[in-house]
């Protein structure tokens, strides 16, 4: 017989895993879910979408305007620029609008259009595939 604490812990983890199927937002707020989703995206060669989304979330929490401009430039160069090594797939109009926003001065909303588009892409494309993946279904179905 397993100690009650271990059994309870196992079912708690399984319930936590099942909550990841509620929405992409729920998944992204869970450290373990985020790590597993990152692993899945890496296997699909689309990890840059998550990295961009997370970088923008951190950027929006930047308190010092002096740091904001430097961080904005780094995010743009790494993910949005047409020459970015880890370029995310945003429409050319969104890319141009983001560029214009940054030229007007970096602010927490500078990347909002691009971030929304990438979130939408993950939500309608990568996230459903993640939920159907062997990686997720194996965890979600443990103990059933």
DSSP file (Angstrom, degrees, kcal/mol; ACC not computed):
  #  RESIDUE AA STRUCTURE BP1 BP2  ACC     N-H-->O    O-->H-N    N-H-->O    O-->H-N    TCO  KAPPA ALPHA  PHI   PSI    X-CA   Y-CA   Z-CA
    1    1 A X              0   0    0      0, 0.0     2,-0.3     0, 0.0     3,-0.0   0.000 360.0 360.0 360.0 136.5    0.0    0.0    0.0
    2    2 A X        -     0   0    0      1,-0.1     2,-0.0     2,-0.1     5,-0.0  -0.613 360.0-101.8 -82.9 143.6    1.3    3.5   -0.9
    3    3 A X    >>  -     0   0    0     -2,-0.3     4,-2.1     1,-0.1     3,-0.6  -0.369  31.4-118.3 -60.4 145.4    1.3    6.1    1.8
    4    4 A X  H 3> S+     0   0    0      1,-0.2     4,-3.3     2,-0.2     5,-0.3   0.843 112.5  59.5 -55.6 -37.3   -1.7    8.5    1.4
    5    5 A X  H 3> S+     0   0    0      1,-0.2     4,-2.5     2,-0.2    -1,-0.2   0.908 107.0  45.5 -61.0 -43.0    0.7   11.5    0.9
    6    6 A X  H <> S+     0   0    0     -3,-0.6     4,-2.4     2,-0.2    -1,-0.2   0.925 114.8  47.4 -67.1 -44.5    2.3    9.8   -2.2
    7    7 A X  H  X S+     0   0    0     -4,-2.1     4,-2.4     2,-0.2     5,-0.2   0.938 113.7  47.6 -62.6 -46.3   -1.1    8.8   -3.6
    8    8 A X  H  X S+     0   0    0     -4,-3.3     4,-2.5     1,-0.2    -2,-0.2   0.925 111.8  51.0 -60.3 -44.2   -2.5   12.3   -3.0
    9    9 A X  H  X S+     0   0    0     -4,-2.5     4,-2.2    -5,-0.3    -1,-0.2   0.891 109.1  51.1 -60.4 -41.1    0.6   13.9   -4.5
   10   10 A X  H  X S+     0   0    0     -4,-2.4     4,-2.4     1,-0.2    -1,-0.2   0.938 113.0  44.2 -62.5 -48.0    0.3   11.7   -7.6
   11   11 A X  H  X S+     0   0    0     -4,-2.4     4,-2.7     1,-0.2    -2,-0.2   0.850 110.6  55.1 -68.5 -33.1   -3.4   12.6   -8.2
   12   12 A X  H  X S+     0   0    0     -4,-2.5     4,-2.3    -5,-0.2    -1,-0.2   0.929 109.7  47.0 -63.0 -43.9   -2.7   16.3   -7.5
   13   13 A X  H  X S+     0   0    0     -4,-2.2     4,-2.5     2,-0.2    -2,-0.2   0.916 111.9  50.4 -63.5 -43.1    0.0   16.2  -10.2
   14   14 A X  H  X S+     0   0    0     -4,-2.4     4,-2.3     1,-0.2    -2,-0.2   0.918 110.8  48.8 -63.0 -42.1   -2.3   14.4  -12.6
   15   15 A X  H  X S+     0   0    0     -4,-2.7     4,-1.5     2,-0.2    -1,-0.2   0.890 110.0  52.6 -63.0 -38.3   -5.1   17.0  -12.0
   16   16 A X  H  X S+     0   0    0     -4,-2.3     4,-0.8     1,-0.2     3,-0.3   0.926 108.8  49.8 -61.5 -45.1   -2.6   19.7  -12.6
   17   17 A X  H >< S+     0   0    0     -4,-2.5     3,-1.0     1,-0.2     4,-0.4   0.905 108.0  53.7 -60.3 -42.3   -1.6   18.2  -15.9
   18   18 A X  H >< S+     0   0    0     -4,-2.3     3,-1.3     1,-0.3    -1,-0.2   0.815  99.4  62.3 -64.9 -29.9   -5.3   17.9  -16.9
   19   19 A X  H >X S+     0   0    0     -4,-1.5     3,-2.1    -3,-0.3     4,-0.5   0.773  87.4  73.0 -67.1 -23.4   -5.8   21.7  -16.2
   20   20 A X  T << S+     0   0    0     -3,-1.0     7,-0.4    -4,-0.8     3,-0.4   0.764  88.5  62.1 -61.7 -23.0   -3.3   22.4  -18.9
   21   21 A X  T <4 S+     0   0    0     -3,-1.3    -1,-0.3    -4,-0.4    -2,-0.2   0.563  84.7  78.8 -79.2  -7.7   -5.9   21.4  -21.5
   22   22 A X  T <4 S-     0   0    0     -3,-2.1     2,-0.3     1,-0.3    -1,-0.2   0.928 112.8 -34.7 -65.7 -44.8   -8.2   24.2  -20.3
   23   23 A X     X  -     0   0    0     -4,-0.5     4,-1.9    -3,-0.4    -1,-0.3  -0.977  51.2-106.2-169.6 161.2   -6.4   26.9  -22.2
   24   24 A X  H  > S+     0   0    0     -2,-0.3     4,-2.6     1,-0.2     5,-0.2   0.867 118.8  59.5 -63.6 -35.6   -3.0   28.0  -23.4
   25   25 A X  H  > S+     0   0    0      1,-0.2     4,-1.0     2,-0.2    -1,-0.2   0.921 105.3  47.8 -58.6 -44.7   -3.0   30.7  -20.8
   26   26 A X  H >4 S+     0   0    0      1,-0.2     3,-0.7     2,-0.2     4,-0.4   0.926 112.0  50.2 -62.5 -44.7   -3.4   28.1  -18.0
   27   27 A X  H >< S+     0   0    0     -4,-1.9     3,-1.4    -7,-0.4     7,-0.3   0.915 108.5  51.9 -59.0 -44.9   -0.5   26.1  -19.5
   28   28 A X  H 3< S+     0   0    0     -4,-2.6    -1,-0.2     1,-0.3    -2,-0.2   0.669 104.9  56.1 -71.5 -16.3    1.8   29.1  -19.7
   29   29 A X  T << S+     0   0    0     -4,-1.0     2,-0.5    -3,-0.7    -1,-0.3   0.468  92.8  82.0 -92.5  -1.0    1.2   30.0  -16.0
   30   30 A X  S <> S-     0   0    0     -3,-1.4     4,-3.2    -4,-0.4     5,-0.2  -0.913  71.4-147.8-107.3 123.2    2.3   26.6  -14.8
   31   31 A X  H  > S+     0   0    0     -2,-0.5     4,-2.1     1,-0.2    -1,-0.1   0.894  99.6  43.0 -56.8 -44.1    6.1   26.1  -14.5
   32   32 A X  H  > S+     0   0    0      2,-0.2     4,-2.3     1,-0.2    -1,-0.2   0.906 115.4  48.9 -70.7 -40.9    5.9   22.4  -15.3
   33   33 A X  H  > S+     0   0    0      2,-0.2     4,-2.7     1,-0.2    -2,-0.2   0.910 111.2  50.6 -63.0 -42.2    3.4   22.9  -18.2
   34   34 A X  H  X S+     0   0    0     -4,-3.2     4,-2.5    -7,-0.3    -2,-0.2   0.915 110.7  49.0 -61.4 -44.3    5.6   25.7  -19.6
   35   35 A X  H  X S+     0   0    0     -4,-2.1     4,-2.1    -5,-0.2    -2,-0.2   0.903 113.4  46.3 -63.6 -41.7    8.7   23.5  -19.5
   36   36 A X  H  X S+     0   0    0     -4,-2.3     4,-2.3     2,-0.2    -2,-0.2   0.899 112.2  50.2 -68.8 -40.4    6.9   20.6  -21.2
   37   37 A X  H  X S+     0   0    0     -4,-2.7     4,-2.8     2,-0.2    -2,-0.2   0.901 109.7  51.9 -63.8 -40.5    5.4   22.9  -23.8
   38   38 A X  H  X S+     0   0    0     -4,-2.5     4,-2.6     2,-0.2    -2,-0.2   0.925 108.7  50.6 -60.0 -45.2    8.9   24.3  -24.5
   39   39 A X  H  X S+     0   0    0     -4,-2.1     4,-1.7     1,-0.2    -2,-0.2   0.918 111.8  48.1 -58.8 -44.3   10.2   20.8  -24.9
   40   40 A X  H  X S+     0   0    0     -4,-2.3     4,-1.0     2,-0.2    -2,-0.2   0.933 111.7  48.8 -62.2 -47.6    7.4   20.0  -27.4
   41   41 A X  H  <>S+     0   0    0     -4,-2.8     5,-2.6     1,-0.2     3,-0.5   0.876 107.5  55.7 -62.4 -37.4    8.0   23.2  -29.4
   42   42 A X  H ><5S+     0   0    0     -4,-2.6     3,-1.2     1,-0.2    -1,-0.2   0.901 104.7  52.9 -60.2 -40.6   11.7   22.5  -29.5
   43   43 A X  H 3<5S+     0   0    0     -4,-1.7    -1,-0.2     1,-0.3    -2,-0.2   0.745 112.6  45.3 -67.8 -21.7   10.9   19.1  -31.1
   44   44 A X  T 3<5S-     0   0    0     -4,-1.0    -1,-0.3    -3,-0.5    -2,-0.2   0.338 112.9-119.5-100.2   4.3    8.8   21.0  -33.7
   45   45 A X  T < 5S+     0   0    0     -3,-1.2    -3,-0.2    -4,-0.3    -2,-0.1   0.875  88.0 104.8  58.7  40.7   11.5   23.7  -34.3
   46   46 A X    >>< +     0   0    0     -5,-2.6     3,-1.3    -8,-0.1     4,-0.6   0.054  29.2 120.1-134.9  26.6    9.1   26.5  -33.2
   47   47 A X  H 3>  +     0   0    0     -6,-0.5     4,-2.4     1,-0.3     3,-0.3   0.755  63.3  74.4 -63.3 -25.0   10.5   27.3  -29.7
   48   48 A X  H 3> S+     0   0    0      1,-0.2     4,-2.7     2,-0.2    -1,-0.3   0.812  87.8  61.4 -61.3 -28.8   11.2   30.8  -30.8
   49   49 A X  H <> S+     0   0    0     -3,-1.3     4,-2.3     2,-0.2    -1,-0.2   0.945 108.9  40.8 -62.1 -47.0    7.5   31.6  -30.6
   50   50 A X  H  X S+     0   0    0     -4,-0.6     4,-2.8    -3,-0.3     5,-0.2   0.915 114.4  52.4 -66.6 -43.3    7.4   30.8  -26.9
   51   51 A X  H  X S+     0   0    0     -4,-2.4     4,-2.4     1,-0.2    -2,-0.2   0.899 111.2  47.6 -61.0 -40.5   10.7   32.6  -26.3
   52   52 A X  H  X S+     0   0    0     -4,-2.7     4,-2.4     2,-0.2     5,-0.2   0.948 111.8  49.4 -63.8 -48.7    9.4   35.7  -28.0
   53   53 A X  H  X S+     0   0    0     -4,-2.3     4,-2.0     1,-0.2    -2,-0.2   0.917 114.5  45.1 -58.3 -44.7    6.1   35.6  -26.1
   54   54 A X  H  X S+     0   0    0     -4,-2.8     4,-2.4     2,-0.2    -1,-0.2   0.888 110.4  54.1 -67.2 -39.5    8.0   35.2  -22.8
   55   55 A X  H  X S+     0   0    0     -4,-2.4     4,-2.5    -5,-0.2    -2,-0.2   0.898 109.6  48.2 -61.7 -40.1   10.5   37.9  -23.7
   56   56 A X  H  X S+     0   0    0     -4,-2.4     4,-2.5     2,-0.2    -1,-0.2   0.888 108.3  54.2 -68.7 -38.2    7.7   40.4  -24.4
   57   57 A X  H  X S+     0   0    0     -4,-2.0     4,-0.7    -5,-0.2    -2,-0.2   0.928 112.4  43.9 -59.5 -44.0    6.0   39.5  -21.1
   58   58 A X  H >< S+     0   0    0     -4,-2.4     3,-1.0     1,-0.2     4,-0.2   0.914 111.7  54.5 -65.4 -42.0    9.2   40.3  -19.2
   59   59 A X  H >< S+     0   0    0     -4,-2.5     3,-1.9     1,-0.3    -2,-0.2   0.896 102.2  56.9 -57.9 -43.0    9.7   43.4  -21.3
   60   60 A X  H 3< S+     0   0    0     -4,-2.5    -1,-0.3     1,-0.3    -2,-0.2   0.717 104.0  54.4 -64.7 -20.3    6.2   44.7  -20.3
   61   61 A X  T << S+     0   0    0     -3,-1.0    -1,-0.3    -4,-0.7     2,-0.2   0.416  77.9 123.7 -93.1   1.7    7.2   44.5  -16.7
   62   62 A X    <   -     0   0    0     -3,-1.9    46,-0.1    -4,-0.2    -3,-0.0  -0.465  40.5-171.6 -65.3 126.9   10.3   46.6  -17.2
   63   63 A X        +     0   0    0     -2,-0.2     2,-0.6     1,-0.1    -1,-0.2   0.789  61.7  71.6 -92.4 -31.6   10.1   49.6  -14.8
   64   64 A X    >>  -     0   0    0      1,-0.2     4,-1.7     2,-0.0     3,-0.8  -0.777  65.3-152.6 -96.1 122.7   13.0   51.8  -15.9
   65   65 A X  H 3> S+     0   0    0     -2,-0.6     4,-1.4     1,-0.3    -1,-0.2   0.825  96.1  62.0 -60.1 -31.7   12.6   53.5  -19.3
   66   66 A X  H 3> S+     0   0    0      1,-0.2     4,-0.7     2,-0.2    -1,-0.3   0.865 109.2  40.8 -63.9 -35.1   16.3   53.5  -19.7
   67   67 A X  H <> S+     0   0    0     -3,-0.8     4,-2.4     1,-0.2     5,-0.2   0.777 104.7  68.5 -80.2 -27.9   16.3   49.7  -19.7
   68   68 A X  H  X S+     0   0    0     -4,-1.7     4,-2.7     1,-0.2     5,-0.2   0.904  97.2  50.1 -61.2 -44.5   13.2   49.4  -21.8
   69   69 A X  H  X S+     0   0    0     -4,-1.4     4,-2.2     1,-0.2    -1,-0.2   0.915 112.3  47.0 -62.5 -43.8   14.8   50.8  -25.0
   70   70 A X  H  X S+     0   0    0     -4,-0.7     4,-2.0     2,-0.2    -1,-0.2   0.907 114.3  47.1 -65.6 -41.4   17.7   48.4  -24.8
   71   71 A X  H  X S+     0   0    0     -4,-2.4     4,-2.5     2,-0.2    -2,-0.2   0.889 110.7  52.6 -67.3 -38.7   15.5   45.4  -24.1
   72   72 A X  H  X S+     0   0    0     -4,-2.7     4,-2.7    -5,-0.2    -2,-0.2   0.920 109.3  49.0 -62.6 -43.6   13.1   46.4  -26.9
   73   73 A X  H  X S+     0   0    0     -4,-2.2     4,-2.8     1,-0.2    -1,-0.2   0.907 110.9  50.5 -63.0 -41.4   16.0   46.6  -29.4
   74   74 A X  H  X S+     0   0    0     -4,-2.0     4,-2.2     2,-0.2    -2,-0.2   0.924 112.3  46.2 -62.8 -45.2   17.3   43.2  -28.2
   75   75 A X  H  X>S+     0   0    0     -4,-2.5     4,-2.5     2,-0.2     5,-0.7   0.928 114.1  48.7 -63.5 -45.0   13.8   41.5  -28.7
   76   76 A X  I  X>S+     0   0    0     -4,-2.7     5,-3.0     1,-0.2     4,-1.4   0.939 113.5  46.2 -60.7 -47.8   13.4   43.2  -32.1
   77   77 A X  I  <5S+     0   0    0     -4,-2.8     8,-0.3     1,-0.2    -1,-0.2   0.853 118.1  42.4 -64.9 -35.3   16.8   42.1  -33.3
   78   78 A X  I  <5S+     0   0    0     -4,-2.2     8,-1.2    -5,-0.2    -1,-0.2   0.835 134.3   7.6 -81.4 -32.9   16.4   38.5  -32.0
   79   79 A X  I  <5S+     0   0    0     -4,-2.5     9,-2.8    -5,-0.2    -3,-0.2   0.719 127.4  36.6-124.0 -29.0   12.8   37.8  -33.1
   80   80 A X  I  <<S+     0   0    0     -4,-1.4    -3,-0.2    -5,-0.7    -4,-0.1   0.828  83.2  97.4-105.8 -37.2   11.1   40.4  -35.2
   81   81 A X  S > <S-     0   0    0     -5,-3.0     3,-1.8    -6,-0.2     7,-0.1  -0.130  78.8-121.1 -54.3 148.1   13.7   41.9  -37.6
   82   82 A X  T 3  S+     0   0    0      1,-0.3    -1,-0.1     5,-0.1     5,-0.1   0.679 117.0  48.5 -65.9 -15.2   13.8   40.4  -41.1
   83   83 A X  T 3  S+     0   0    0      3,-0.0    -1,-0.3    -6,-0.0    -2,-0.1   0.302  82.6 131.4-104.1   7.9   17.4   39.5  -40.4
   84   84 A X    X   -     0   0    0     -3,-1.8     3,-1.0     1,-0.1    -6,-0.2  -0.365  55.5-143.3 -64.8 135.8   16.7   37.9  -37.0
   85   85 A X  T 3  S+     0   0    0     -8,-0.3    -1,-0.1     1,-0.3    -6,-0.1   0.815 103.9  35.5 -67.2 -30.5   18.2   34.4  -36.5
   86   86 A X  T 3  S+     0   0    0     -8,-1.2    -1,-0.3   -38,-0.1    -2,-0.1  -0.303  88.6 176.7-117.6  46.2   15.2   33.3  -34.6
   87   87 A X    <   -     0   0    0     -3,-1.0     2,-0.2    -5,-0.1    -7,-0.2  -0.253  21.2-139.0 -60.0 130.8   12.6   35.2  -36.5
   88   88 A X        -     0   0    0     -9,-2.8     2,-1.4   -40,-0.1    -4,-0.1  -0.568  24.8-106.4 -87.5 157.3    9.0   34.7  -35.5
   89   89 A X        +     0   0    0     -2,-0.2     2,-0.3    29,-0.0    32,-0.1  -0.636  59.4 147.0 -90.9  84.7    6.3   34.3  -38.2
   90   90 A X        -     0   0    0     -2,-1.4    24,-0.1   -10,-0.1     5,-0.0  -0.854  54.5 -92.1-113.9 154.8    4.3   37.6  -38.1
   91   91 A X     >  -     0   0    0     -2,-0.3     4,-2.5     1,-0.1     5,-0.2  -0.240  34.3-117.3 -59.3 151.0    2.7   39.4  -41.0
   92   92 A X  H  > S+     0   0    0      1,-0.2     4,-2.5     2,-0.2     5,-0.2   0.854 116.7  55.0 -60.7 -34.0    4.8   42.0  -42.7
   93   93 A X  H  > S+     0   0    0      2,-0.2     4,-2.4     1,-0.2    -1,-0.2   0.887 109.2  46.6 -67.0 -37.3    2.3   44.7  -41.7
   94   94 A X  H  > S+     0   0    0      2,-0.2     4,-2.5     1,-0.2    -2,-0.2   0.893 111.6  51.7 -69.3 -40.1    2.7   43.7  -38.0
   95   95 A X  H  X S+     0   0    0     -4,-2.5     4,-2.1     2,-0.2    -2,-0.2   0.929 112.7  45.5 -60.7 -45.4    6.4   43.6  -38.4
   96   96 A X  H  X S+     0   0    0     -4,-2.5     4,-2.5     2,-0.2    -2,-0.2   0.904 112.0  50.6 -66.4 -42.0    6.4   47.1  -39.9
   97   97 A X  H  X S+     0   0    0     -4,-2.4     4,-2.7     2,-0.2    -1,-0.2   0.897 110.3  50.4 -63.2 -40.0    3.9   48.4  -37.2
   98   98 A X  H  X S+     0   0    0     -4,-2.5     4,-2.1     2,-0.2    -1,-0.2   0.915 109.9  50.5 -63.0 -42.9    6.2   47.0  -34.5
   99   99 A X  H  X S+     0   0    0     -4,-2.1     4,-1.8     1,-0.2    -2,-0.2   0.918 111.6  47.7 -60.8 -44.5    9.2   48.7  -36.1
  100  100 A X  H  X S+     0   0    0     -4,-2.5     4,-1.5     1,-0.2    -2,-0.2   0.906 108.7  54.7 -63.7 -42.2    7.3   52.0  -36.2
  101  101 A X  H  X S+     0   0    0     -4,-2.7     4,-0.5     1,-0.2     3,-0.2   0.911 109.0  48.0 -56.9 -43.3    6.2   51.6  -32.6
  102  102 A X  H >< S+     0   0    0     -4,-2.1     3,-0.8     1,-0.2     4,-0.3   0.855 107.2  55.2 -69.7 -34.4    9.8   51.2  -31.5
  103  103 A X  H 3< S+     0   0    0     -4,-1.8    -1,-0.2     1,-0.2    -2,-0.2   0.789 105.1  54.0 -68.3 -25.7   10.9   54.3  -33.5
  104  104 A X  H 3< S-     0   0    0     -4,-1.5    -1,-0.2    -3,-0.2    -2,-0.2   0.624 134.3 -73.5 -79.5 -13.2    8.3   56.3  -31.6
  105  105 A X    <<  -     0   0    0     -3,-0.8    -1,-0.2    -4,-0.5    -2,-0.2   0.085  51.7 -87.8 121.8 126.4    9.8   55.2  -28.3
  106  106 A X        +     0   0    0     -4,-0.3     2,-0.3   -41,-0.1   -37,-0.1  -0.329  53.7 158.6 -62.8 134.9    9.7   51.8  -26.6
  107  107 A X    >   -     0   0    0    -39,-0.1     3,-2.5   -38,-0.1     4,-0.3  -0.936  57.7 -88.7-148.1 168.7    6.8   51.3  -24.2
  108  108 A X  T 3  S+     0   0    0     -2,-0.3     3,-0.3     1,-0.3   -48,-0.1   0.738 125.9  50.1 -56.1 -23.2    5.0   48.3  -22.8
  109  109 A X  T >  S+     0   0    0      1,-0.2     3,-1.6     2,-0.1     4,-0.4   0.400  77.9 104.6 -94.5   3.1    2.7   48.1  -25.8
  110  110 A X  T <  S+     0   0    0     -3,-2.5    -9,-0.2     1,-0.3     3,-0.2   0.829  91.6  30.3 -54.8 -37.4    5.4   48.2  -28.4
  111  111 A X  T 3> S+     0   0    0     -3,-0.3     4,-3.2    -4,-0.3    -1,-0.3   0.266  86.6 112.5-104.9  10.0    5.2   44.5  -29.3
  112  112 A X  H <> S+     0   0    0     -3,-1.6     4,-2.8     1,-0.2     5,-0.2   0.886  77.4  47.1 -57.9 -45.9    1.5   44.0  -28.5
  113  113 A X  H  > S+     0   0    0     -4,-0.4     4,-2.2     1,-0.2    -1,-0.2   0.934 116.8  44.0 -61.3 -45.8    0.4   43.3  -32.1
  114  114 A X  H  > S+     0   0    0    -20,-0.2     4,-2.4     2,-0.2    -2,-0.2   0.909 114.2  49.9 -66.2 -41.7    3.3   40.9  -32.7
  115  115 A X  H  X S+     0   0    0     -4,-3.2     4,-2.7     1,-0.2    -2,-0.2   0.917 110.8  49.6 -64.0 -42.4    2.8   39.2  -29.4
  116  116 A X  H  X S+     0   0    0     -4,-2.8     4,-2.5    -5,-0.3    -1,-0.2   0.904 111.1  49.7 -62.3 -41.1   -0.9   38.8  -30.0
  117  117 A X  H  X S+     0   0    0     -4,-2.2     4,-2.1    -5,-0.2    -2,-0.2   0.912 112.7  46.1 -66.3 -41.3   -0.3   37.3  -33.4
  118  118 A X  H  X S+     0   0    0     -4,-2.4     4,-2.6     2,-0.2    -2,-0.2   0.892 111.8  51.5 -68.7 -39.2    2.3   34.8  -32.1
  119  119 A X  H  X S+     0   0    0     -4,-2.7     4,-3.0     2,-0.2    -2,-0.2   0.940 110.2  49.9 -60.7 -45.5    0.0   33.8  -29.2
  120  120 A X  H  X S+     0   0    0     -4,-2.5     4,-2.2     1,-0.2     5,-0.2   0.886 109.9  51.0 -59.3 -40.0   -2.8   33.2  -31.7
  121  121 A X  H  X>S+     0   0    0     -4,-2.1     4,-1.7     2,-0.2     5,-0.8   0.930 113.4  43.9 -63.6 -46.3   -0.5   31.1  -33.8
  122  122 A X  I  <>S+     0   0    0     -4,-2.6     5,-3.5     3,-0.2     6,-0.3   0.912 113.8  52.2 -64.1 -40.9    0.5   29.0  -30.8
  123  123 A X  I  <5S+     0   0    0     -4,-3.0     5,-0.3     1,-0.2    -2,-0.2   0.861 119.6  32.1 -65.9 -37.3   -3.1   28.8  -29.5
  124  124 A X  I  <5S+     0   0    0     -4,-2.2    -1,-0.2    -5,-0.2    -2,-0.2   0.630 134.9  20.4 -96.2 -14.4   -4.5   27.5  -32.8
  125  125 A X  I  X5S+     0   0    0     -4,-1.7     4,-1.3    -5,-0.2    -3,-0.2   0.749 126.8  28.9-118.5 -69.3   -1.5   25.5  -34.1
  126  126 A X  I  ><S+     0   0    0     -5,-0.8     4,-2.5     1,-0.2    -3,-0.2   0.906 115.8  55.8 -69.3 -44.1    1.1   24.4  -31.6
  127  127 A X  H  ><S+     0   0    0     -5,-3.5     4,-2.3     1,-0.2     5,-0.2   0.918 107.3  47.3 -61.4 -47.9   -1.1   24.1  -28.5
  128  128 A X  H  > S+     0   0    0     -6,-0.3     4,-1.2    -5,-0.3    -1,-0.2   0.899 113.7  49.4 -61.3 -37.2   -3.7   21.7  -30.0
  129  129 A X  H  X S+     0   0    0     -4,-1.3     4,-0.7     2,-0.2    -2,-0.2   0.885 108.7  53.6 -66.8 -37.0   -0.9   19.5  -31.4
  130  130 A X  H >< S+     0   0    0     -4,-2.5     3,-1.0     1,-0.2     6,-0.5   0.929 106.5  51.7 -60.2 -45.4    0.8   19.6  -27.9
  131  131 A X  H 3< S+     0   0    0     -4,-2.3    -1,-0.2     1,-0.3    -2,-0.2   0.771 113.8  44.4 -65.1 -24.8   -2.5   18.3  -26.3
  132  132 A X  H 3< S+     0   0    0     -4,-1.2    -1,-0.3    -5,-0.2    -2,-0.2   0.513  93.1 112.6 -92.3  -6.9   -2.6   15.5  -28.9
  133  133 A X  S <X S-     0   0    0     -3,-1.0     4,-2.7    -4,-0.7     5,-0.3  -0.242  77.0-123.3 -69.7 154.1    1.1   14.7  -28.5
  134  134 A X  H  > S+     0   0    0      1,-0.2     4,-2.3     2,-0.2     5,-0.3   0.877 111.7  61.5 -59.5 -38.4    2.3   11.4  -26.9
  135  135 A X  H  > S+     0   0    0      1,-0.2     4,-1.1     2,-0.2    -1,-0.2   0.929 113.0  32.9 -55.5 -50.9    4.2   13.6  -24.4
  136  136 A X  H  > S+     0   0    0     -6,-0.5     4,-2.9     2,-0.2     5,-0.3   0.939 117.5  51.9 -74.8 -47.9    1.1   15.2  -23.0
  137  137 A X  H  X S+     0   0    0     -4,-2.7     4,-2.0    -7,-0.3    -2,-0.2   0.849 106.1  55.9 -62.6 -33.3   -1.4   12.3  -23.4
  138  138 A X  H  < S+     0   0    0     -4,-2.3     4,-0.4    -5,-0.3    -1,-0.2   0.927 113.1  41.0 -63.2 -43.8    1.0   10.0  -21.6
  139  139 A X  H >< S+     0   0    0     -4,-1.1     3,-0.9    -5,-0.3    -2,-0.2   0.917 115.5  50.1 -68.5 -43.6    1.1   12.3  -18.6
  140  140 A X  H 3< S+     0   0    0     -4,-2.9    -2,-0.2     1,-0.2    -1,-0.2   0.803 113.3  45.9 -67.3 -29.3   -2.6   13.1  -18.7
  141  141 A X  T >< S+     0   0    0     -4,-2.0     3,-2.0    -5,-0.3    -1,-0.2   0.400  79.3 126.7 -97.9   3.0   -3.6    9.4  -18.8
  142  142 A X  T <  S+     0   0    0     -3,-0.9    -3,-0.0    -4,-0.4    -4,-0.0  -0.382  78.6  16.3 -60.2 133.4   -1.3    8.1  -16.1
  143  143 A X  T 3         0   0    0     -2,-0.1    -1,-0.3     1,-0.0    -2,-0.1   0.466 360.0 360.0  85.5   1.0   -3.3    6.2  -13.5
  144  144 A X    <         0   0    0     -3,-2.0    -2,-0.1     0, 0.0    -1,-0.0   0.448 360.0 360.0-103.5 360.0   -6.4    5.7  -15.7
